[in-house]
Structure formats: C-alpha cells, structure tokens
Amino acid sequence: MSGILLITEQNAGSWHRMSFEALGAALQLGTALNLPVHACILGSNVGPLAAEISAYPLAAVIALESGALAEYTADGATSALAWLVDQLQPDYVIAPHTYRARDFAPRLAARFGRSLLADVTGMRLDGPSPVFQRQLFQGKLTADYAFDSPAPNFVSVQAGSFRAVEPAAAGAPVESKTPPAAEIRQKPEPAFQEQGRAVDLTAAERIVAVGRGIREEGNLVLAQELAQALGAELGASRPICDNGWLPMERQVGSSGQTVAPKLYVAVGISGAIQHVVGMKGAACIVAINKDPAAPIFEIADYGIVADLFDAVPALTAALQSS
Ligand SMILES: Cc1cc2nc3c(=O)[nH]c(=O)nc-3n(C[C@H](O)[C@H](O)[C@H](O)COP(=O)(O)OP(=O)(O)OC[C@H]3O[C@@H](n4cnc5c(N)ncnc54)[C@H](O)[C@@H]3O)c2cc1C
C-alpha cells in the first residue's frame, strides 16, 4: 500500500480524545499528498469503536484484535503494529503523542530502523514532500523537519495542534485482523486513577480564559459572569494559577491542560507560546486584549482590541439580554 496508517488510542472501550486530533493530522497529510488513510485500533472487542470511526473519510478501518491486546503493554502494541506495518507498507505512520505512544512508538519506529518524529505541531508541503514542525527550547523555536529515509516514516502529533474533524458518514470498510502471538514481558498494573477533579476543561465545549490583564483577583468576577452568560467553564493562563487566584486544574497551556473547545474566549491573555499550545485546537478563538500587537490576535478568529474592563461587562450584558 502507498498511504498513511493512523494509530488511534482507546482504553477499555473509550476513545482517547487525541485520536481524533491525530485523525485530523492524518487526513490533512492524506489530502495534501493524495494518499489514502487507513486507521487502526488495537484491543479486544473494539468492533463498536471501529464502526464509529468508520464514519470518517478513511480508506479502511482495521480492528487489530486479540486477547493479548485487551490490556495495553508496550510489547503487545509494538509487535501487533509492526506486523500491521509490514502488511500494509504505509508511507507514513501517524499516532497521537499520548503517554502510551511515547512508550511504544519509538520502539515501533526502531523495529523498522527509523526514528520517531515526535510531538509534531504542524505540517506543510515543500514541493511534493511534507515538512513537519516541532518546537524546541520550551517552545521558543519552531524547527522544520523532513524525512530523508525511505518509507515507512513515523510521526506523533502534539495535543491540541490539529483540529479534530467531524465525521462525514463516509462508511469506510472495517476489517478485523488478529496479529500473531507475541512475547509479552510486561505485566500491567491496575490502571492509574486520577484524583477526582472539580472541573474537566478538556471536555468543556466553551471556555472563557482569563490572563494577567485582569490585574487582581477581585476582578475575576467579570470573567466568571461572562463564562456564566456563555455557559462556559473558566480557564486561565499560568500567572493566574501561580498567584493562587484559580486552581491549577484551570490552567491552560504546556504545563496545564490542553483543550479543544468549540469556543475559547481569551480575556487579557497575551498569547505566549506556552499558553497557545494548550488552546490553539479550539474551533473558534475570540481574543480580548487592549494591545493590537498581542500575539494572541495571530491565532484568533475574532479579535476585540479593547480594554477588557469595558468589553467584558458589555459582552456579558449583551448575552444576558439576548
Ligand atoms: C516552562 C514554562 C511553561 C509554561 N506553561 C504555561 C502554561 O501552561 N500556560 C500559560 O498560560 N503560560 C505558561 N507559561 C508562561 C507563559 O510563558 C506566559 O508567561 C504566560 O502565558 C503569560 O500569561 P498572560 O498572557 O496572562 O500574561 P501576560 O503575558 O502578562 O499578558 C497579559 C495581557 O493582557 C493584556 N492586557 C492588560 N491589561 C488589559 C486590559 N485592561 N484590557 C485588555 N487587555 C489587557 C496585555 O496587553 C497583555 O497582552 C509557561 C512558561 C514556561 C517558561
């Protein structure tokens, strides 16, 4: 096959959200290079998930199923995927840059004598060849990378860097394959349970995020009222959480949450790269900032150059009266 193989991620029958961002990246690359995209999903009894993802414009969905894949192990995933890559001979293999992919994807690439181009944030075409972007030095530099190795080449994509796509009801064929038995040296421990959080920003459809422009804790109420009027969750840039004005779980960015809501309203946030990597996957970004040169406007769909102390109450009032 000449094409792209997308590796999706699921856990106990539930999708990892980043699977759909990696799907967006794979489809973008497929469209640019005019290559078909095959998606694979590993596990046991993954038929319903395979049927779900078949609604996307894919050439095929491969359910890679065996009892040995019921629980994730690096050996099981690497061996099953290496077998599939051998069968399909794709040009590119794309995975979401999840903790799990960090575990198996470098091994998978090494099986083919390749390295993994990890944590990619963007891509473009340079003539017929794709050029991928990665960030260096905590996001201070963005570097271009192109493969000079023959296929297959391996890429993982950063959370929030590519937009999740909507299903097209295309009805891709679903194929079930059983990989050969592999030697599995790891014994999975019980799944890590995150401490219960009061808020899950990653699941929010709308977020009003507040930054240092708000000046003091007492002014947060302005952002809270706007969030309430929009039915949105409240998020923040790092200085707000560092000050203890909002809990850390509300921080968006490279050392906080990566979010991809339908609407993200950035209030008094400059748009530092460490913030932007956590929210640029939002479908619609509205920025309110009094500085017309603030970097946040470079990625905003709608920009309001105004003093937030005028604009935010006016917006809230307009929403409340509508
Ligand atoms: C390793 C590392 C990790 C980091 N991780 C994160 C992270 O996860 N998330 C994160 O957010 N940051 C993170 N940062 C910090 C990041 O570099 C920025 O310092 C931070 O995002 C800036 O926050 P801000 O935009 O709220 O503040 P500022 O950069 O100070 O911007 C405030 C903005 O408000 C505007 N403003 C001021 N007054 C008004 C007003 N009255 N009306 C309208 N606009 C106004 C200003 O024009 C300005 O653009 C990290 C930094 C490092 C080094």
The ligand as an ORCA input file, in Angstrom:
! r2SCAN-3c Opt
* xyz 0 1
  C       8.242     26.101     31.073
  C       7.100     27.077     31.005
  C       5.817     26.582     30.986
  C       4.733     27.457     30.924
  N       3.471     26.936     30.897
  C       2.432     27.774     30.751
  C       1.095     27.276     30.658
  O       0.836     26.076     30.752
  N       0.099     28.176     30.486
  C       0.311     29.519     30.393
  O      -0.662     30.260     30.214
  N       1.559     30.011     30.478
  C       2.613     29.180     30.682
  N       3.847     29.701     30.798
  C       4.003     31.156     30.939
  C       3.967     31.886     29.617
  O       5.271     31.967     29.090
  C       3.445     33.321     29.808
  O       4.253     33.964     30.772
  C       2.002     33.382     30.261
  O       1.170     32.598     29.398
  C       1.516     34.835     30.203
  O       0.240     34.908     30.750
  P      -0.759     36.109     30.353
  O      -0.957     36.117     28.892
  O      -1.917     36.008     31.241
  O       0.084     37.380     30.846
  P       0.853     38.490     30.029
  O       1.806     37.902     29.069
  O       1.370     39.446     31.034
  O      -0.291     39.183     29.154
  C      -1.312     39.975     29.679
  C      -2.067     40.545     28.504
  O      -3.162     41.278     28.974
  C      -3.306     42.447     28.185
  N      -3.999     43.443     28.992
  C      -3.526     44.111     30.084
  N      -4.465     44.896     30.585
  C      -5.552     44.765     29.786
  C      -6.846     45.354     29.781
  N      -7.207     46.237     30.711
  N      -7.703     45.012     28.818
  C      -7.344     44.123     27.841
  N      -6.133     43.522     27.795
  C      -5.253     43.851     28.770
  C      -1.911     42.853     27.798
  O      -1.924     43.629     26.600
  C      -1.238     41.511     27.629
  O      -1.286     41.094     26.284
  C       4.950     28.850     30.873
  C       6.252     29.334     30.865
  C       7.315     28.476     30.936
  C       8.710     29.016     30.904
*
